[in-house]
């Protein structure tokens, strides 16, 4: 199913059902229009036959009047009798009815017009001519009436046949349409409920994880189409903000741990060596002057060792080569001091990419590289390692590949899992994503750090 906005998903089933019912109503109206047309045709035949029947009946009465007038012993009246006038008006009204005239054949229509003029000549009333006209006209009207009754019977038969057909068609169409409405309403409602429940379920899982403190980055929707997308986007932003806060806390905790380590290094190495030198000086002061030179000569070497130890601690904190020569030179210096011949290290740093880094990012990348190198040296048993820094698709990418024993074995140790967690926290502190998987060699691990190039101008996490 295509991804529709939340409101459209809820209204999809009602809209489809309403559309089908609207089509059914339109089809029913069309069927009713057909029935109405057939009814009008039948009513037209009824009116025509009724009018013609009245005309024929009135013609017979006119014929009786004219016959009675001819056989009357009295003189024939000059003007038509009142009864004749009434009956002739009824005769003309029904015989000249437009629908009756329309159904007449042309010869009969001409005969009606001719004989009707004689019958309606009231000013020169002639019973004999009127009777003759009626005698000619009435048989033709009787034959025409018989033909009309046959057409009427056929119209009735067609009417009932068409009526039954239209009613059966309407009933069948209505039944299938209602079944289709029911089926589509159930299917579309089920799909809508499944889609909405799935999206709400994902939001519920994310909110539950957020409440339980199990912070996992939430993927924001590519485009906000509806309220659920807006809610997902808010949860993603909230989760990312909390991740940034946790990253800062972890980073500060790492800084505090680093301070403890420095204090321990100073206490265990430099301070212990200085205490030994101080005691040696005190012992030398008690000796004669001629013997003090022999006691002080070895102390010069001890002082030099203490100075070198303190310099190493300072370099571990913030190597001077990182500010003077850059990240690649600082990385090479670190590898030369801490790595033997195996594994063999390959550095591939793009100068343009390194120049886009801020001071904060350079320090964090150096910490990430140094901690990753320490993990490889302690656990990977690798013979070849490669560190790559370059720009890909608008992202700065740091990749560390080795051909060691692989990520599965590497992650079995709780210490190593802690090391990966530290790397992930450092990545979040600088707004980067961290992933690990199989390296580009036959065996080994790949550590992948990347963040948008637009963030190279500053670090929102560091500023916060």
Secondary structure, DSSP 4 states (H G I P E B T S, - for coil): -----HHHHHHHHHHHHHHHHHHHHHHHHHHHHHHHHHHHHHHHHHHHHHHHHHHHHHHHHHHHHHHHHHT-SSPPPSS--HHHHHHHHHHHHHHT-HHHHHHS-HHHHHHHHHHHHHHT--TT--HHHHHHHHHHHHHHHHHHHHHHHHHHHHHHHHHHHHHHHHHHHHHHHHHHHHHHHHHHHHHHHHHHHHHHHHHHHHHHHHHHHHHHT---PPPPPSS--SHHHHHHHHHHHHHHHHHHHHHHHHHHHHHHHHHHHHHHHIIIIIIHHHHHHHHHHHHHHTS-HHHHHHHHHHHHHHHHHHHHHHHHHHHHHH-HHHHHT-HHHHHHHHHHHH--SSSEEEEEE-HHHHHT--HHHHHHHHHHHHHHHHHIIIII--SEEEEEEEEETTEEEEEEEE-SS-HHHHTTSHHHHHHHHHHHHHHHHTT-EEEEEE-SSSSSEEEEEEEEGGGGG--HHHH-
